[in-house]
Amino acid sequence: MSDALANTSRSITEDTIEMSSDEKFLFDLTGYLVVKNVVSPDQLKLANEAIDSLELSQSPEYFGDSQTLKGENSSTRLGSTTGLLDLSKPHCDPFREMLAHPKTTPHLNTILGEGWRLDHGPGLIAMDKGCSGGMLHGNFDNAPYFYREGKIFTGLCVIEYLLADEGPGDGGISVVAGSHKANLKCPQKMLRWEQYQEFVTEVHAEAGDAVIFAEACTHGTLPWTGDHQRRAILYKYNAGHMSWGGGGLGGPAPDYWDDLTEAQQAALLLPSHHSRRPKASNDYHGLPDVAG
Ligand SMILES: O=C(O)CCC(=O)C(=O)O
């Protein structure tokens, strides 16, 4: 794999598209963004068929001691680094395309900068009617967010590709808009969605859309009340020099390595590193004498 990795690079060039100025404004303002019509109808159909073919098991519960997030059933999550990427063809195709999707690459370029890569995922959240939600979290705990010299800087970021609609009143992904810039800790009763619910925004988007949010933006899962099954595929990315979940493949290259595009390989690259760090060498005798 090391030769393959050595040949794999992704730099932001003049032709690389960044997100639009309106999107930058909205992401900086709220900490999240909905990008419409990312996954094509064919890929969406294939992705849903792939999920239909899996045997899903109940996931651990994430509602803590909240009385309002507790539902009647558990949700199903499939949270492995490569499980969906490992499926046999053609079921793996939509998930491999999502890894470095041309329609969301501009967003990752803008918010994470050159060298972004998968931190962990892809994972699936599937919820049937009555499934419990999950505690709100984020902000201070997991990732930085700041804006300097005309650029957005953030740490862990999530792209959720929706395989099913999430409409008003359904529940599912929710955020506290603007909290990525909060200076004070969110009250526990708000994290439990027991108080200040008016500040928690249930995000609405359709199958095929992508919901992008900074992990720094307080977010969580509202209990699912929709008649159809919620299905969201979560990819969690980080800047090239940062890692929350360890990052990288953590082992030998998977069998499908040569089937991936360079951009997809780059998204699965090594654990966090800064590629411009000077290499250790026997000639290194410490920092130059700046006074001299
Ligand atoms: O999409 C959701 O329900 C939220 C997921 C979440 O909170 C997380 O993955 O950290």
The ligand as an SDF file (V2000), in Angstrom:
LIG
                    3D

 10  9  0  0  0  0  0  0  0  0999 V2000
  -27.7790   12.2600   12.5310 O   0  0  0  0  0  0  0  0  0  0  0  0
  -27.9360   12.1620   13.7220 C   0  0  0  0  0  0  0  0  0  0  0  0
  -28.9280   11.6420   14.2040 O   0  0  0  0  0  0  0  0  0  0  0  0
  -26.8840   12.7260   14.6470 C   0  0  0  0  0  0  0  0  0  0  0  0
  -25.6730   11.8980   14.6390 C   0  0  0  0  0  0  0  0  0  0  0  0
  -24.7240   12.2890   15.7080 C   0  0  0  0  0  0  0  0  0  0  0  0
  -25.0540   12.9240   16.6370 O   0  0  0  0  0  0  0  0  0  0  0  0
  -23.3520   11.8820   15.6030 C   0  0  0  0  0  0  0  0  0  0  0  0
  -23.0280   11.0490   14.7680 O   0  0  0  0  0  0  0  0  0  0  0  0
  -22.5080   12.3910   16.3670 O   0  0  0  0  0  0  0  0  0  0  0  0
  1  2  2  0
  2  3  1  0
  2  4  1  0
  4  5  1  0
  5  6  1  0
  6  7  2  0
  6  8  1  0
  8  9  2  0
  8 10  1  0
M  END
$$$$
